[in-house]
Amino acid sequence: MSGNRRLTKRGDEEEYDEERGILYRNNNLTISSDINKKLLKKETWKVKKVISKKPKVKLASVHVNLGNVIDMIDTFDRPGDAYAKTTYAGARKYADAFEDQPGKRIPKAGVYAEAGVGRARAEYSVFEADAKGPNASAGAEASVVEVGAMARAELASASANAGPVGVKVGLGVDTGASIGVTGVEAKFLGTGFSIGPKTSVSVLGSEVSCAVM
């Protein structure tokens, strides 16, 4: 504004320019100030840490199993086979060692029993796939790879293996214990732990794990 201009103050909100005859109004527009005040409020910048306490059920897993690497000695020349059954039940015991046949090269002995509704399986060499409906099984085995006993109940499951790499999806609980090249495992009705290349804690079929392989 020019130095000759005379401004007459009319209260805190008005100024009058006598030279130009203009009345200036101060409308107290404090938009930026209001915004700054809100931004500076504690609750605006408060970071909330949310911890979910809902149980997480593990329905699927992908794994690399050292025991399966050793088992490839037994299965690399396994012939192809496939079948499907509406119901099945069976039990067997076995003791094999150093025979030049698929499944009998690695020393092992054990017993196994299973029963279920609906099953389809295919296998060839180190590859296999298996799908099951509701089923229950129990077994015990001692071999150069592992010693253990386990009982299992499943609503449904599907699995596939290609040598040491495997994937499984399903819902079930295990009871038993084992120790071997894959580590130590103990479970009761789906609750327990495993320590080894794959370390995990399971509670009622839900599992938290950390794999180093």
PyMOL commands that place a pseudoatom at each C-alpha (Angstrom):
pseudoatom trace, name=CA, resn=MET, resi=1, chain=A, elem=C, hetatm=0, pos=[0.000, 0.000, 0.000]
pseudoatom trace, name=CA, resn=SER, resi=2, chain=A, elem=C, hetatm=0, pos=[1.071, 3.648, -0.629]
pseudoatom trace, name=CA, resn=GLY, resi=3, chain=A, elem=C, hetatm=0, pos=[2.567, 5.673, 2.220]
pseudoatom trace, name=CA, resn=ASN, resi=4, chain=A, elem=C, hetatm=0, pos=[-0.132, 8.411, 1.678]
pseudoatom trace, name=CA, resn=ARG, resi=5, chain=A, elem=C, hetatm=0, pos=[-2.928, 5.967, 2.326]
pseudoatom trace, name=CA, resn=ARG, resi=6, chain=A, elem=C, hetatm=0, pos=[-4.740, 6.455, 5.598]
pseudoatom trace, name=CA, resn=LEU, resi=7, chain=A, elem=C, hetatm=0, pos=[-6.173, 3.442, 7.354]
pseudoatom trace, name=CA, resn=THR, resi=8, chain=A, elem=C, hetatm=0, pos=[-8.617, 3.898, 10.153]
pseudoatom trace, name=CA, resn=LYS, resi=9, chain=A, elem=C, hetatm=0, pos=[-8.999, 0.867, 12.440]
pseudoatom trace, name=CA, resn=ARG, resi=10, chain=A, elem=C, hetatm=0, pos=[-12.591, -0.001, 13.322]
pseudoatom trace, name=CA, resn=GLY, resi=11, chain=A, elem=C, hetatm=0, pos=[-12.414, -2.641, 15.969]
pseudoatom trace, name=CA, resn=ASP, resi=12, chain=A, elem=C, hetatm=0, pos=[-10.408, -5.846, 15.769]
pseudoatom trace, name=CA, resn=GLU, resi=13, chain=A, elem=C, hetatm=0, pos=[-12.031, -7.030, 12.536]
pseudoatom trace, name=CA, resn=GLU, resi=14, chain=A, elem=C, hetatm=0, pos=[-12.269, -3.896, 10.273]
pseudoatom trace, name=CA, resn=GLU, resi=15, chain=A, elem=C, hetatm=0, pos=[-9.901, -1.291, 8.751]
pseudoatom trace, name=CA, resn=TYR, resi=16, chain=A, elem=C, hetatm=0, pos=[-11.079, 1.666, 6.548]
pseudoatom trace, name=CA, resn=ASP, resi=17, chain=A, elem=C, hetatm=0, pos=[-8.947, 3.055, 3.668]
pseudoatom trace, name=CA, resn=GLU, resi=18, chain=A, elem=C, hetatm=0, pos=[-10.003, 6.742, 3.588]
pseudoatom trace, name=CA, resn=GLU, resi=19, chain=A, elem=C, hetatm=0, pos=[-8.129, 7.465, 0.308]
pseudoatom trace, name=CA, resn=ARG, resi=20, chain=A, elem=C, hetatm=0, pos=[-9.840, 4.715, -1.670]
pseudoatom trace, name=CA, resn=GLY, resi=21, chain=A, elem=C, hetatm=0, pos=[-12.952, 4.413, 0.381]
pseudoatom trace, name=CA, resn=ILE, resi=22, chain=A, elem=C, hetatm=0, pos=[-12.429, 0.684, 0.915]
pseudoatom trace, name=CA, resn=LEU, resi=23, chain=A, elem=C, hetatm=0, pos=[-13.433, -1.178, 4.034]
pseudoatom trace, name=CA, resn=TYR, resi=24, chain=A, elem=C, hetatm=0, pos=[-11.206, -4.201, 4.797]
pseudoatom trace, name=CA, resn=ARG, resi=25, chain=A, elem=C, hetatm=0, pos=[-12.650, -6.980, 6.899]
pseudoatom trace, name=CA, resn=ASN, resi=26, chain=A, elem=C, hetatm=0, pos=[-10.596, -9.508, 8.850]
pseudoatom trace, name=CA, resn=ASN, resi=27, chain=A, elem=C, hetatm=0, pos=[-12.649, -12.707, 8.746]
pseudoatom trace, name=CA, resn=ASN, resi=28, chain=A, elem=C, hetatm=0, pos=[-10.212, -14.601, 10.974]
pseudoatom trace, name=CA, resn=LEU, resi=29, chain=A, elem=C, hetatm=0, pos=[-9.599, -17.318, 8.393]
pseudoatom trace, name=CA, resn=THR, resi=30, chain=A, elem=C, hetatm=0, pos=[-7.437, -19.655, 10.406]
pseudoatom trace, name=CA, resn=ILE, resi=31, chain=A, elem=C, hetatm=0, pos=[-7.737, -22.739, 8.220]
pseudoatom trace, name=CA, resn=SER, resi=32, chain=A, elem=C, hetatm=0, pos=[-4.049, -23.607, 8.344]
pseudoatom trace, name=CA, resn=SER, resi=33, chain=A, elem=C, hetatm=0, pos=[-3.915, -22.934, 12.082]
pseudoatom trace, name=CA, resn=ASP, resi=34, chain=A, elem=C, hetatm=0, pos=[-6.940, -25.142, 12.705]
pseudoatom trace, name=CA, resn=ILE, resi=35, chain=A, elem=C, hetatm=0, pos=[-5.449, -27.935, 10.602]
pseudoatom trace, name=CA, resn=ASN, resi=36, chain=A, elem=C, hetatm=0, pos=[-2.123, -27.675, 12.431]
pseudoatom trace, name=CA, resn=LYS, resi=37, chain=A, elem=C, hetatm=0, pos=[-3.877, -27.891, 15.776]
pseudoatom trace, name=CA, resn=LYS, resi=38, chain=A, elem=C, hetatm=0, pos=[-5.666, -31.080, 14.727]
pseudoatom trace, name=CA, resn=LEU, resi=39, chain=A, elem=C, hetatm=0, pos=[-2.497, -32.613, 13.314]
pseudoatom trace, name=CA, resn=LEU, resi=40, chain=A, elem=C, hetatm=0, pos=[-0.655, -31.893, 16.535]
pseudoatom trace, name=CA, resn=LYS, resi=41, chain=A, elem=C, hetatm=0, pos=[-3.265, -33.652, 18.654]
pseudoatom trace, name=CA, resn=LYS, resi=42, chain=A, elem=C, hetatm=0, pos=[-1.936, -36.850, 20.196]
pseudoatom trace, name=CA, resn=GLU, resi=43, chain=A, elem=C, hetatm=0, pos=[-4.730, -39.062, 18.924]
pseudoatom trace, name=CA, resn=THR, resi=44, chain=A, elem=C, hetatm=0, pos=[-4.061, -38.000, 15.298]
pseudoatom trace, name=CA, resn=TRP, resi=45, chain=A, elem=C, hetatm=0, pos=[-0.590, -39.561, 15.345]
pseudoatom trace, name=CA, resn=LYS, resi=46, chain=A, elem=C, hetatm=0, pos=[-1.240, -42.391, 17.764]
pseudoatom trace, name=CA, resn=VAL, resi=47, chain=A, elem=C, hetatm=0, pos=[-0.010, -45.723, 16.409]
pseudoatom trace, name=CA, resn=LYS, resi=48, chain=A, elem=C, hetatm=0, pos=[-2.095, -48.642, 17.521]
pseudoatom trace, name=CA, resn=LYS, resi=49, chain=A, elem=C, hetatm=0, pos=[-0.541, -52.075, 17.836]
pseudoatom trace, name=CA, resn=VAL, resi=50, chain=A, elem=C, hetatm=0, pos=[-3.145, -54.722, 17.132]
pseudoatom trace, name=CA, resn=ILE, resi=51, chain=A, elem=C, hetatm=0, pos=[-2.481, -58.290, 18.172]
pseudoatom trace, name=CA, resn=SER, resi=52, chain=A, elem=C, hetatm=0, pos=[-4.865, -60.912, 16.869]
pseudoatom trace, name=CA, resn=LYS, resi=53, chain=A, elem=C, hetatm=0, pos=[-5.704, -63.615, 19.355]
pseudoatom trace, name=CA, resn=LYS, resi=54, chain=A, elem=C, hetatm=0, pos=[-7.704, -65.735, 16.968]
pseudoatom trace, name=CA, resn=PRO, resi=55, chain=A, elem=C, hetatm=0, pos=[-6.368, -69.290, 16.526]
pseudoatom trace, name=CA, resn=LYS, resi=56, chain=A, elem=C, hetatm=0, pos=[-4.773, -69.918, 13.169]
pseudoatom trace, name=CA, resn=VAL, resi=57, chain=A, elem=C, hetatm=0, pos=[-5.342, -73.386, 11.755]
pseudoatom trace, name=CA, resn=LYS, resi=58, chain=A, elem=C, hetatm=0, pos=[-2.689, -74.553, 9.374]
pseudoatom trace, name=CA, resn=LEU, resi=59, chain=A, elem=C, hetatm=0, pos=[-4.435, -76.328, 6.511]
pseudoatom trace, name=CA, resn=ALA, resi=60, chain=A, elem=C, hetatm=0, pos=[-1.536, -76.574, 4.102]
pseudoatom trace, name=CA, resn=SER, resi=61, chain=A, elem=C, hetatm=0, pos=[2.235, -77.006, 4.221]
pseudoatom trace, name=CA, resn=VAL, resi=62, chain=A, elem=C, hetatm=0, pos=[5.141, -77.241, 1.829]
pseudoatom trace, name=CA, resn=HIS, resi=63, chain=A, elem=C, hetatm=0, pos=[8.322, -78.896, 3.044]
pseudoatom trace, name=CA, resn=VAL, resi=64, chain=A, elem=C, hetatm=0, pos=[11.729, -80.237, 2.107]
pseudoatom trace, name=CA, resn=ASN, resi=65, chain=A, elem=C, hetatm=0, pos=[12.355, -83.395, 4.114]
pseudoatom trace, name=CA, resn=LEU, resi=66, chain=A, elem=C, hetatm=0, pos=[15.836, -84.807, 4.691]
pseudoatom trace, name=CA, resn=GLY, resi=67, chain=A, elem=C, hetatm=0, pos=[14.284, -88.187, 5.446]
pseudoatom trace, name=CA, resn=ASN, resi=68, chain=A, elem=C, hetatm=0, pos=[12.689, -88.194, 1.985]
pseudoatom trace, name=CA, resn=VAL, resi=69, chain=A, elem=C, hetatm=0, pos=[16.112, -87.579, 0.441]
pseudoatom trace, name=CA, resn=ILE, resi=70, chain=A, elem=C, hetatm=0, pos=[17.351, -90.809, 2.029]
pseudoatom trace, name=CA, resn=ASP, resi=71, chain=A, elem=C, hetatm=0, pos=[14.140, -92.615, 1.070]
pseudoatom trace, name=CA, resn=MET, resi=72, chain=A, elem=C, hetatm=0, pos=[14.915, -91.883, -2.603]
pseudoatom trace, name=CA, resn=ILE, resi=73, chain=A, elem=C, hetatm=0, pos=[17.399, -94.775, -2.382]
pseudoatom trace, name=CA, resn=ASP, resi=74, chain=A, elem=C, hetatm=0, pos=[14.357, -96.982, -1.824]
pseudoatom trace, name=CA, resn=THR, resi=75, chain=A, elem=C, hetatm=0, pos=[12.052, -95.475, -4.458]
pseudoatom trace, name=CA, resn=PHE, resi=76, chain=A, elem=C, hetatm=0, pos=[14.102, -94.287, -7.465]
pseudoatom trace, name=CA, resn=ASP, resi=77, chain=A, elem=C, hetatm=0, pos=[13.205, -97.464, -9.435]
pseudoatom trace, name=CA, resn=ARG, resi=78, chain=A, elem=C, hetatm=0, pos=[9.668, -97.950, -8.059]
pseudoatom trace, name=CA, resn=PRO, resi=79, chain=A, elem=C, hetatm=0, pos=[7.266, -99.032, -10.831]
pseudoatom trace, name=CA, resn=GLY, resi=80, chain=A, elem=C, hetatm=0, pos=[4.138, -97.019, -11.589]
pseudoatom trace, name=CA, resn=ASP, resi=81, chain=A, elem=C, hetatm=0, pos=[0.897, -97.833, -9.788]
pseudoatom trace, name=CA, resn=ALA, resi=82, chain=A, elem=C, hetatm=0, pos=[-2.484, -96.154, -9.241]
pseudoatom trace, name=CA, resn=TYR, resi=83, chain=A, elem=C, hetatm=0, pos=[-5.741, -97.066, -7.535]
pseudoatom trace, name=CA, resn=ALA, resi=84, chain=A, elem=C, hetatm=0, pos=[-8.953, -95.640, -6.063]
pseudoatom trace, name=CA, resn=LYS, resi=85, chain=A, elem=C, hetatm=0, pos=[-11.106, -97.077, -3.261]
pseudoatom trace, name=CA, resn=THR, resi=86, chain=A, elem=C, hetatm=0, pos=[-14.439, -96.099, -1.747]
pseudoatom trace, name=CA, resn=THR, resi=87, chain=A, elem=C, hetatm=0, pos=[-13.602, -97.720, 1.613]
pseudoatom trace, name=CA, resn=TYR, resi=88, chain=A, elem=C, hetatm=0, pos=[-10.427, -99.338, 2.842]
pseudoatom trace, name=CA, resn=ALA, resi=89, chain=A, elem=C, hetatm=0, pos=[-8.983, -101.022, 5.924]
pseudoatom trace, name=CA, resn=GLY, resi=90, chain=A, elem=C, hetatm=0, pos=[-5.818, -102.966, 6.486]
pseudoatom trace, name=CA, resn=ALA, resi=91, chain=A, elem=C, hetatm=0, pos=[-2.917, -103.844, 8.744]
pseudoatom trace, name=CA, resn=ARG, resi=92, chain=A, elem=C, hetatm=0, pos=[0.580, -105.096, 8.096]
pseudoatom trace, name=CA, resn=LYS, resi=93, chain=A, elem=C, hetatm=0, pos=[3.966, -105.629, 9.661]
pseudoatom trace, name=CA, resn=TYR, resi=94, chain=A, elem=C, hetatm=0, pos=[7.294, -105.588, 7.879]
pseudoatom trace, name=CA, resn=ALA, resi=95, chain=A, elem=C, hetatm=0, pos=[11.030, -106.047, 8.318]
pseudoatom trace, name=CA, resn=ASP, resi=96, chain=A, elem=C, hetatm=0, pos=[13.301, -105.224, 5.381]
pseudoatom trace, name=CA, resn=ALA, resi=97, chain=A, elem=C, hetatm=0, pos=[17.012, -104.680, 4.924]
pseudoatom trace, name=CA, resn=PHE, resi=98, chain=A, elem=C, hetatm=0, pos=[19.542, -104.493, 2.094]
pseudoatom trace, name=CA, resn=GLU, resi=99, chain=A, elem=C, hetatm=0, pos=[17.396, -106.164, -0.572]
pseudoatom trace, name=CA, resn=ASP, resi=100, chain=A, elem=C, hetatm=0, pos=[17.841, -104.870, -4.102]
pseudoatom trace, name=CA, resn=GLN, resi=101, chain=A, elem=C, hetatm=0, pos=[14.131, -104.079, -4.476]
pseudoatom trace, name=CA, resn=PRO, resi=102, chain=A, elem=C, hetatm=0, pos=[12.122, -100.862, -4.249]
pseudoatom trace, name=CA, resn=GLY, resi=103, chain=A, elem=C, hetatm=0, pos=[11.222, -100.124, -0.635]
pseudoatom trace, name=CA, resn=LYS, resi=104, chain=A, elem=C, hetatm=0, pos=[13.536, -102.759, 0.837]
pseudoatom trace, name=CA, resn=ARG, resi=105, chain=A, elem=C, hetatm=0, pos=[17.046, -101.331, 0.578]
pseudoatom trace, name=CA, resn=ILE, resi=106, chain=A, elem=C, hetatm=0, pos=[17.070, -99.213, 3.740]
pseudoatom trace, name=CA, resn=PRO, resi=107, chain=A, elem=C, hetatm=0, pos=[16.878, -101.283, 6.962]
pseudoatom trace, name=CA, resn=LYS, resi=108, chain=A, elem=C, hetatm=0, pos=[13.538, -100.813, 8.695]
pseudoatom trace, name=CA, resn=ALA, resi=109, chain=A, elem=C, hetatm=0, pos=[10.867, -102.676, 10.649]
pseudoatom trace, name=CA, resn=GLY, resi=110, chain=A, elem=C, hetatm=0, pos=[7.425, -101.699, 11.818]
pseudoatom trace, name=CA, resn=VAL, resi=111, chain=A, elem=C, hetatm=0, pos=[3.682, -102.221, 12.052]
pseudoatom trace, name=CA, resn=TYR, resi=112, chain=A, elem=C, hetatm=0, pos=[0.886, -100.176, 10.508]
pseudoatom trace, name=CA, resn=ALA, resi=113, chain=A, elem=C, hetatm=0, pos=[-2.917, -100.138, 10.451]
pseudoatom trace, name=CA, resn=GLU, resi=114, chain=A, elem=C, hetatm=0, pos=[-5.383, -97.791, 8.738]
pseudoatom trace, name=CA, resn=ALA, resi=115, chain=A, elem=C, hetatm=0, pos=[-9.029, -97.441, 7.796]
pseudoatom trace, name=CA, resn=GLY, resi=116, chain=A, elem=C, hetatm=0, pos=[-11.009, -94.783, 5.990]
pseudoatom trace, name=CA, resn=VAL, resi=117, chain=A, elem=C, hetatm=0, pos=[-13.622, -93.739, 3.466]
pseudoatom trace, name=CA, resn=GLY, resi=118, chain=A, elem=C, hetatm=0, pos=[-12.478, -92.668, 0.031]
pseudoatom trace, name=CA, resn=ARG, resi=119, chain=A, elem=C, hetatm=0, pos=[-8.899, -92.824, -1.189]
pseudoatom trace, name=CA, resn=ALA, resi=120, chain=A, elem=C, hetatm=0, pos=[-7.012, -92.325, -4.437]
pseudoatom trace, name=CA, resn=ARG, resi=121, chain=A, elem=C, hetatm=0, pos=[-3.263, -92.819, -4.868]
pseudoatom trace, name=CA, resn=ALA, resi=122, chain=A, elem=C, hetatm=0, pos=[-0.707, -92.804, -7.674]
pseudoatom trace, name=CA, resn=GLU, resi=123, chain=A, elem=C, hetatm=0, pos=[3.036, -93.424, -7.531]
pseudoatom trace, name=CA, resn=TYR, resi=124, chain=A, elem=C, hetatm=0, pos=[6.009, -93.727, -9.823]
pseudoatom trace, name=CA, resn=SER, resi=125, chain=A, elem=C, hetatm=0, pos=[9.702, -93.641, -8.925]
pseudoatom trace, name=CA, resn=VAL, resi=126, chain=A, elem=C, hetatm=0, pos=[10.246, -90.799, -6.411]
pseudoatom trace, name=CA, resn=PHE, resi=127, chain=A, elem=C, hetatm=0, pos=[6.881, -89.204, -7.287]
pseudoatom trace, name=CA, resn=GLU, resi=128, chain=A, elem=C, hetatm=0, pos=[3.610, -89.881, -5.484]
pseudoatom trace, name=CA, resn=ALA, resi=129, chain=A, elem=C, hetatm=0, pos=[0.208, -88.311, -4.826]
pseudoatom trace, name=CA, resn=ASP, resi=130, chain=A, elem=C, hetatm=0, pos=[-2.421, -89.328, -2.295]
pseudoatom trace, name=CA, resn=ALA, resi=131, chain=A, elem=C, hetatm=0, pos=[-5.936, -88.075, -1.461]
pseudoatom trace, name=CA, resn=LYS, resi=132, chain=A, elem=C, hetatm=0, pos=[-8.059, -89.321, 1.446]
pseudoatom trace, name=CA, resn=GLY, resi=133, chain=A, elem=C, hetatm=0, pos=[-11.466, -88.765, 2.950]
pseudoatom trace, name=CA, resn=PRO, resi=134, chain=A, elem=C, hetatm=0, pos=[-12.165, -89.279, 6.681]
pseudoatom trace, name=CA, resn=ASN, resi=135, chain=A, elem=C, hetatm=0, pos=[-9.595, -91.737, 8.005]
pseudoatom trace, name=CA, resn=ALA, resi=136, chain=A, elem=C, hetatm=0, pos=[-7.650, -92.971, 11.001]
pseudoatom trace, name=CA, resn=SER, resi=137, chain=A, elem=C, hetatm=0, pos=[-4.281, -94.678, 11.152]
pseudoatom trace, name=CA, resn=ALA, resi=138, chain=A, elem=C, hetatm=0, pos=[-1.633, -95.817, 13.617]
pseudoatom trace, name=CA, resn=GLY, resi=139, chain=A, elem=C, hetatm=0, pos=[1.875, -97.100, 13.154]
pseudoatom trace, name=CA, resn=ALA, resi=140, chain=A, elem=C, hetatm=0, pos=[5.334, -97.583, 14.600]
pseudoatom trace, name=CA, resn=GLU, resi=141, chain=A, elem=C, hetatm=0, pos=[8.622, -97.859, 12.743]
pseudoatom trace, name=CA, resn=ALA, resi=142, chain=A, elem=C, hetatm=0, pos=[12.333, -98.118, 13.434]
pseudoatom trace, name=CA, resn=SER, resi=143, chain=A, elem=C, hetatm=0, pos=[14.810, -97.407, 10.646]
pseudoatom trace, name=CA, resn=VAL, resi=144, chain=A, elem=C, hetatm=0, pos=[18.172, -95.741, 9.975]
pseudoatom trace, name=CA, resn=VAL, resi=145, chain=A, elem=C, hetatm=0, pos=[16.180, -92.577, 9.213]
pseudoatom trace, name=CA, resn=GLU, resi=146, chain=A, elem=C, hetatm=0, pos=[13.756, -92.418, 12.149]
pseudoatom trace, name=CA, resn=VAL, resi=147, chain=A, elem=C, hetatm=0, pos=[12.322, -94.178, 15.184]
pseudoatom trace, name=CA, resn=GLY, resi=148, chain=A, elem=C, hetatm=0, pos=[8.798, -93.350, 16.234]
pseudoatom trace, name=CA, resn=ALA, resi=149, chain=A, elem=C, hetatm=0, pos=[5.129, -94.146, 16.681]
pseudoatom trace, name=CA, resn=MET, resi=150, chain=A, elem=C, hetatm=0, pos=[2.171, -92.023, 15.636]
pseudoatom trace, name=CA, resn=ALA, resi=151, chain=A, elem=C, hetatm=0, pos=[-1.617, -92.211, 15.518]
pseudoatom trace, name=CA, resn=ARG, resi=152, chain=A, elem=C, hetatm=0, pos=[-3.512, -89.881, 13.209]
pseudoatom trace, name=CA, resn=ALA, resi=153, chain=A, elem=C, hetatm=0, pos=[-7.144, -88.924, 12.616]
pseudoatom trace, name=CA, resn=GLU, resi=154, chain=A, elem=C, hetatm=0, pos=[-8.082, -86.777, 9.589]
pseudoatom trace, name=CA, resn=LEU, resi=155, chain=A, elem=C, hetatm=0, pos=[-11.257, -85.317, 8.153]
pseudoatom trace, name=CA, resn=ALA, resi=156, chain=A, elem=C, hetatm=0, pos=[-9.632, -85.125, 4.720]
pseudoatom trace, name=CA, resn=SER, resi=157, chain=A, elem=C, hetatm=0, pos=[-6.187, -84.682, 3.209]
pseudoatom trace, name=CA, resn=ALA, resi=158, chain=A, elem=C, hetatm=0, pos=[-4.290, -84.515, -0.058]
pseudoatom trace, name=CA, resn=SER, resi=159, chain=A, elem=C, hetatm=0, pos=[-0.537, -84.735, -0.506]
pseudoatom trace, name=CA, resn=ALA, resi=160, chain=A, elem=C, hetatm=0, pos=[2.101, -84.948, -3.209]
pseudoatom trace, name=CA, resn=ASN, resi=161, chain=A, elem=C, hetatm=0, pos=[5.823, -85.673, -3.093]
pseudoatom trace, name=CA, resn=ALA, resi=162, chain=A, elem=C, hetatm=0, pos=[8.613, -85.325, -5.623]
pseudoatom trace, name=CA, resn=GLY, resi=163, chain=A, elem=C, hetatm=0, pos=[11.705, -86.719, -3.949]
pseudoatom trace, name=CA, resn=PRO, resi=164, chain=A, elem=C, hetatm=0, pos=[12.575, -84.506, -0.968]
pseudoatom trace, name=CA, resn=VAL, resi=165, chain=A, elem=C, hetatm=0, pos=[9.949, -81.847, -1.760]
pseudoatom trace, name=CA, resn=GLY, resi=166, chain=A, elem=C, hetatm=0, pos=[6.399, -82.352, -0.540]
pseudoatom trace, name=CA, resn=VAL, resi=167, chain=A, elem=C, hetatm=0, pos=[3.135, -80.482, -0.181]
pseudoatom trace, name=CA, resn=LYS, resi=168, chain=A, elem=C, hetatm=0, pos=[0.095, -81.375, 1.918]
pseudoatom trace, name=CA, resn=VAL, resi=169, chain=A, elem=C, hetatm=0, pos=[-3.326, -79.872, 2.541]
pseudoatom trace, name=CA, resn=GLY, resi=170, chain=A, elem=C, hetatm=0, pos=[-5.782, -81.264, 5.063]
pseudoatom trace, name=CA, resn=LEU, resi=171, chain=A, elem=C, hetatm=0, pos=[-7.264, -81.123, 8.549]
pseudoatom trace, name=CA, resn=GLY, resi=172, chain=A, elem=C, hetatm=0, pos=[-6.427, -83.615, 11.279]
pseudoatom trace, name=CA, resn=VAL, resi=173, chain=A, elem=C, hetatm=0, pos=[-4.703, -84.281, 14.597]
pseudoatom trace, name=CA, resn=ASP, resi=174, chain=A, elem=C, hetatm=0, pos=[-1.733, -86.470, 15.536]
pseudoatom trace, name=CA, resn=THR, resi=175, chain=A, elem=C, hetatm=0, pos=[-0.697, -88.284, 18.708]
pseudoatom trace, name=CA, resn=GLY, resi=176, chain=A, elem=C, hetatm=0, pos=[2.750, -89.789, 19.100]
pseudoatom trace, name=CA, resn=ALA, resi=177, chain=A, elem=C, hetatm=0, pos=[6.491, -89.160, 19.080]
pseudoatom trace, name=CA, resn=SER, resi=178, chain=A, elem=C, hetatm=0, pos=[9.485, -89.627, 16.812]
pseudoatom trace, name=CA, resn=ILE, resi=179, chain=A, elem=C, hetatm=0, pos=[13.210, -88.938, 16.646]
pseudoatom trace, name=CA, resn=GLY, resi=180, chain=A, elem=C, hetatm=0, pos=[15.482, -89.086, 13.623]
pseudoatom trace, name=CA, resn=VAL, resi=181, chain=A, elem=C, hetatm=0, pos=[17.362, -87.119, 10.985]
pseudoatom trace, name=CA, resn=THR, resi=182, chain=A, elem=C, hetatm=0, pos=[14.370, -84.789, 10.644]
pseudoatom trace, name=CA, resn=GLY, resi=183, chain=A, elem=C, hetatm=0, pos=[14.492, -83.887, 14.357]
pseudoatom trace, name=CA, resn=VAL, resi=184, chain=A, elem=C, hetatm=0, pos=[12.420, -84.636, 17.438]
pseudoatom trace, name=CA, resn=GLU, resi=185, chain=A, elem=C, hetatm=0, pos=[8.618, -84.514, 17.494]
pseudoatom trace, name=CA, resn=ALA, resi=186, chain=A, elem=C, hetatm=0, pos=[5.993, -85.139, 20.165]
pseudoatom trace, name=CA, resn=LYS, resi=187, chain=A, elem=C, hetatm=0, pos=[2.232, -84.555, 19.937]
pseudoatom trace, name=CA, resn=PHE, resi=188, chain=A, elem=C, hetatm=0, pos=[-0.954, -85.417, 21.790]
pseudoatom trace, name=CA, resn=LEU, resi=189, chain=A, elem=C, hetatm=0, pos=[-4.262, -84.806, 20.020]
pseudoatom trace, name=CA, resn=GLY, resi=190, chain=A, elem=C, hetatm=0, pos=[-2.613, -82.273, 17.755]
pseudoatom trace, name=CA, resn=THR, resi=191, chain=A, elem=C, hetatm=0, pos=[-0.843, -80.416, 20.585]
pseudoatom trace, name=CA, resn=GLY, resi=192, chain=A, elem=C, hetatm=0, pos=[2.941, -80.634, 20.881]
pseudoatom trace, name=CA, resn=PHE, resi=193, chain=A, elem=C, hetatm=0, pos=[6.215, -79.569, 19.310]
pseudoatom trace, name=CA, resn=SER, resi=194, chain=A, elem=C, hetatm=0, pos=[8.935, -80.509, 16.859]
pseudoatom trace, name=CA, resn=ILE, resi=195, chain=A, elem=C, hetatm=0, pos=[12.611, -79.498, 16.943]
pseudoatom trace, name=CA, resn=GLY, resi=196, chain=A, elem=C, hetatm=0, pos=[14.945, -79.854, 13.970]
pseudoatom trace, name=CA, resn=PRO, resi=197, chain=A, elem=C, hetatm=0, pos=[15.242, -78.426, 10.452]
pseudoatom trace, name=CA, resn=LYS, resi=198, chain=A, elem=C, hetatm=0, pos=[11.582, -77.543, 10.969]
pseudoatom trace, name=CA, resn=THR, resi=199, chain=A, elem=C, hetatm=0, pos=[10.868, -76.251, 14.488]
pseudoatom trace, name=CA, resn=SER, resi=200, chain=A, elem=C, hetatm=0, pos=[7.201, -75.862, 15.380]
pseudoatom trace, name=CA, resn=VAL, resi=201, chain=A, elem=C, hetatm=0, pos=[4.647, -75.645, 18.168]
pseudoatom trace, name=CA, resn=SER, resi=202, chain=A, elem=C, hetatm=0, pos=[1.158, -77.089, 17.626]
pseudoatom trace, name=CA, resn=VAL, resi=203, chain=A, elem=C, hetatm=0, pos=[-2.013, -76.546, 19.659]
pseudoatom trace, name=CA, resn=LEU, resi=204, chain=A, elem=C, hetatm=0, pos=[-5.104, -78.615, 18.803]
pseudoatom trace, name=CA, resn=GLY, resi=205, chain=A, elem=C, hetatm=0, pos=[-4.050, -78.952, 15.181]
pseudoatom trace, name=CA, resn=SER, resi=206, chain=A, elem=C, hetatm=0, pos=[-2.990, -75.295, 14.752]
pseudoatom trace, name=CA, resn=GLU, resi=207, chain=A, elem=C, hetatm=0, pos=[0.722, -74.866, 14.130]
pseudoatom trace, name=CA, resn=VAL, resi=208, chain=A, elem=C, hetatm=0, pos=[3.363, -72.149, 14.198]
pseudoatom trace, name=CA, resn=SER, resi=209, chain=A, elem=C, hetatm=0, pos=[6.631, -73.226, 12.586]
pseudoatom trace, name=CA, resn=CYS, resi=210, chain=A, elem=C, hetatm=0, pos=[10.011, -72.009, 11.390]
pseudoatom trace, name=CA, resn=ALA, resi=211, chain=A, elem=C, hetatm=0, pos=[11.837, -74.065, 8.737]
pseudoatom trace, name=CA, resn=VAL, resi=212, chain=A, elem=C, hetatm=0, pos=[15.551, -73.739, 8.054]
pseudoatom trace, name=CA, resn=MET, resi=213, chain=A, elem=C, hetatm=0, pos=[15.422, -76.037, 5.041]
for i in range(1, 213): cmd.bond("trace and resi %d" % i, "trace and resi %d" % (i + 1))
show_as sticks, trace
zoom trace
